[in-house]
Amino acid sequence: MIRNIKTILFDVYGTLATWYPDRYVLHAKAARMFGIEVTKQGVDAGYAVAEAYMTRQNAQAPIRLMTNDERDQFFARFEQMVLQGCGIDVDIELADKIWQEVAKQEYELVLFDDVLDNLRDLRNQGFVVGIVSNVVSPGSELAEQLGLSDSIDFAVTSSEVGVEKPDRRIFVEALLRAGDTPPGAAIMVGDQIESDVKGAVGAGIQPVLLDRNDIHLGFAEHPRISCLQELHSLLSNQ
């Protein structure tokens, strides 16, 4: 049960924001250049696996510290996993070529439609609202970029702390910035089981899985929601 919550922490990508154009559009356009057709359902499924792989990599050797060649190799494997979600197997050389075409396209990070109203409602109810994100930019810059400066109390990023989720130290820093909130008085809302759910548990924080694409329908270990509005129902029970 979620009780006596003071602070609500949010992941960014996949939770509060997404790519525009949609990641399916980006990968479909790139794959089509090589005679490969993908589906949205397949890309979403592939991303669930590929992003878990990214979390494991960040825990071992952060991507932000990789050389250009190492980063290219990582994202070639990442692209392989995305395509495997569509039932398509390609060798690493072709996967690298497809990823390079994905990376060439113009895209930006934009908020989901349900974000601003719900974050403002949570703050109006007295909750401290923060962001915990594995990005290379400072938290204040990330918040400004997304237009969230007036909708959150703070943002903590891996570039500031020097570690990535699921490392507990980034969550500890977030709790400090939230007025030294005890772990048991905070929840972490995110879309990734490895980085957000398990990372929160490792820091003593109650996780809530936000499963916007219904990838984890069978998940029952912790609360699962499919949109931010459902978070209010969880909190109203406290």
ZIKA-V59200 format. One record per pair of residues at least 4 apart in sequence whose ideal C-beta (glycine too) atoms are under 6 Angstrom apart, sorted by sequence separation. I is the first residue (numbers start at 0). J is the second residue. If there is no record, write none. Layout:
i->I j->J
i->I j->J
//
This chain:
i->10 j->14
i->11 j->15
i->18 j->22
i->20 j->24
i->23 j->27
i->26 j->30
i->37 j->41
i->45 j->49
i->46 j->50
i->57 j->61
i->65 j->69
i->89 j->93
i->110 j->114
i->113 j->117
i->136 j->140
i->147 j->151
i->162 j->166
i->167 j->171
i->175 j->179
i->180 j->184
i->191 j->195
i->192 j->196
i->193 j->197
i->194 j->198
i->210 j->214
i->9 j->14
i->11 j->16
i->20 j->25
i->30 j->35
i->37 j->42
i->65 j->70
i->82 j->87
i->89 j->94
i->121 j->126
i->136 j->141
i->142 j->147
i->143 j->148
i->164 j->169
i->180 j->185
i->199 j->204
i->210 j->215
i->218 j->223
i->224 j->229
i->9 j->15
i->122 j->128
i->142 j->148
i->157 j->163
i->162 j->168
i->174 j->180
i->189 j->195
i->224 j->230
i->30 j->37
i->82 j->89
i->121 j->128
i->134 j->141
i->162 j->169
i->199 j->206
i->187 j->195
i->160 j->169
i->27 j->37
i->118 j->128
i->196 j->206
i->208 j->218
i->26 j->37
i->222 j->233
i->142 j->154
i->160 j->172
i->187 j->199
i->196 j->208
i->141 j->154
i->210 j->223
i->79 j->94
i->206 j->221
i->207 j->222
i->208 j->223
i->209 j->224
i->210 j->225
i->23 j->39
i->26 j->42
i->75 j->91
i->78 j->94
i->138 j->154
i->138 j->155
i->155 j->172
i->187 j->204
i->138 j->156
i->155 j->173
i->23 j->42
i->75 j->94
i->78 j->97
i->185 j->204
i->186 j->205
i->187 j->206
i->188 j->207
i->190 j->209
i->75 j->95
i->78 j->98
i->182 j->202
i->130 j->151
i->182 j->203
i->186 j->207
i->188 j->209
i->134 j->156
i->137 j->159
i->182 j->204
i->75 j->98
i->128 j->151
i->129 j->152
i->135 j->158
i->153 j->176
i->74 j->98
i->128 j->152
i->129 j->153
i->130 j->154
i->131 j->155
i->132 j->156
i->133 j->157
i->127 j->152
i->49 j->77
i->165 j->194
i->133 j->163
i->164 j->194
i->49 j->80
i->119 j->150
i->133 j->164
i->48 j->80
i->49 j->81
i->118 j->150
i->165 j->197
i->170 j->202
i->165 j->198
i->164 j->198
i->167 j->201
i->170 j->204
i->45 j->80
i->110 j->145
i->115 j->150
i->167 j->202
i->45 j->81
i->45 j->83
i->131 j->169
i->45 j->84
i->44 j->84
i->131 j->173
i->41 j->84
i->41 j->85
i->129 j->173
i->38 j->85
i->37 j->85
i->129 j->177
i->127 j->177
i->30 j->97
i->29 j->97
i->32 j->100
i->29 j->100
i->29 j->101
i->63 j->135
i->26 j->101
i->25 j->101
i->25 j->104
i->20 j->106
i->18 j->106
i->19 j->107
i->19 j->109
i->16 j->108
i->16 j->110
i->15 j->114
i->61 j->163
i->57 j->163
i->117 j->227
i->113 j->226
i->7 j->121
i->113 j->227
i->7 j->126
i->11 j->130
i->6 j->127
i->7 j->128
i->8 j->129
i->9 j->130
i->11 j->132
i->8 j->131
i->16 j->145
i->54 j->193
i->54 j->194
i->50 j->191
i->51 j->193
i->8 j->173
i->47 j->214
i->43 j->212
i->6 j->177
i->6 j->180
i->5 j->180
i->14 j->189
i->14 j->190
i->13 j->190
i->5 j->184
i->6 j->185
i->7 j->186
i->8 j->187
i->9 j->188
i->10 j->189
i->3 j->184
i->4 j->186
i->10 j->195
i->14 j->209
i->1 j->205
i->1 j->233
i->4 j->237
i->2 j->237
i->1 j->237
//
